[in-house]
Amino acid sequence: MGGKRGKGRKKSKYLREQGSQADLQPKSKLKRVVVSYFYLDIKQGQTLEKWDETPGRLLKWEKLITQLNSRTIRQAITDRIIIVYKDLDADIHNMPKKSKWKFPEALKGKDITWCKIEVMQKVRVIGFMEDNIFYAVFLDEDHEFFPTEPRNT
């Protein structure tokens, strides 16, 4: 068994060059928006599984994510894909006082400026921006994050 090692192996003609992480980065220096579920609060709001029960909802959300991935933060806000909540009657955590939900424990210590992405009719994804990442925190199918009075009633 002390035979010759490697004998009979053919040498590969393929030469692998060592690249760097920079080679994998997009050529444009502009950072595009990405969506993260890292802080998604499933104790308040809905889950993606719940959203999947309504035909077309997840597909619409996926199409919005695709649009976001091609835009910078400034473009996404200008195009009103991401809408920054302003002038909220807010508590100390910047949560709307009318909200049916509480500030998530996972966000303690963070200074949040809340944003929304309108998926369809009353359906929203509530979250915040940090660098080029939109962190989805609440999946809100019924205006529970920031309830408003119905119009024209």
N, C-alpha and C positions, 0 to 999 in steps of 0.2 A: 504493500500500500504506500510505500514511500516513493510512488511514481513521480513522474514529471508533471508538475503543475502547469497548467496553461497550454500544454501542448495540444494541438488540434484546434485551438480557438482562433478564429479569424479576427484580424484587426479590423475595427470599424473604420470606415472612411469618413464617418460623421465626426466632425470636430465641434465640440460644444464650447461656445465662447461664454465667458462669465460676464453677465450684465449687472447692472445696479438697479436699485428700486427706482431711481430717477428715470430709467428707461421705460418703466411701466406707467409713468404719470402722463396725463394728457399734455399735449404740446402747449396748449393755452395756459397762461398763468391765472386766468380767471377761475375762481372756485365755483363750481356748480352746486346747487342745492341737493342734498341727500336727505332721506327720511330715516329716522331711527325710532325703534320701539323700546329703547332701553328703559325709559321712564313710564311706559304705558301702565296706567292704573286700571286693572281689571276688576277692582273692588267697587269702583265707581265708573259709571259709563258702561259701554258694551265691549264685547270681545270681537275679534275678527270672525270667529265662528258664528256669533249672533248676527253680525252684519251679513254673513254669507246666506242667511235665511231669506233675505230680500233679493230677488233676482236683479242682477245688473249693478248692485251697489258696489261690490268689490271690484268689478271690472271698471266702473267709473273712477273709483279711488286709484286703481292701478294706472289708468290713463293720466290722471292728475300727477301721480308720482313721476311718470315718464316725462311730462311737461316740465316738472320741477327740475329733473335731472339735466335738462338742456338749458337751464337759466341760472343766472347769478341771483343772489338774494335781492339785489336792487331790482332786477328785471321781474322777479316773481312778485314783488310788492307792487311795482309799477303796473304790472299786468293784472293785479288784483287776484292772483292765485293764492297768495298769502296775504291775509288782512290782519294788520296789527290793531289790537283793541286799544282804543284811546278813550280817555275821559270816563273810565270805569268808576263807579261808586264802589271803591274797593276797600278790603280790610288790610291788615298789616302785611299780608303775604301777596298783596295785589290781586287777590281773588275777588270777583264781584260779590258784594254783600248779598245779592239776591240769589247767588248760586246755590243749587241744591247739593253741591259737593263740597268737600273740605280739601284744603291744601294737602297734597300727598306727602307722607312722611319722607319718601325717598328724595324729595326736593328741598328738605330743610337746609337752610343756609344759602340757598340760591336766590338771587334777585331776579325774579321772572317778569318779563314783559310778555304777556299772553298774546298769542296769535291764533287765527283760525283759518282753516281751509274749508270752503264750502263745497261739499261733495255733490249733494242734490237736495233741493227744497230745504227742509229743516235739518238735514244731516250735515254734521260738521266734524272735523278733526281739530281738536284743541291742543295746542302745544306751545313751544317757544323755540326761538332761534338761538343757537350758540355757534359762533363761527359760521360755517356754511351748512350746519346740520339743523334740520327741523326735527325736534324731539316731539313725537306724538305722545301726549299724556292722557287725553280722554277721547274716546270715540263717542260722539254725542249725537244720537239720532232724534232727539226731541227737545233741543234748546234747554237742557238742564244746567249747563255751565253758566250761561248768561240768559236766563229767562226774560222774555219781553212780553209786553201786552200785545194781544192780537190786534192787527190793524183793521180798520173799516168794520168794526162790530158795534 
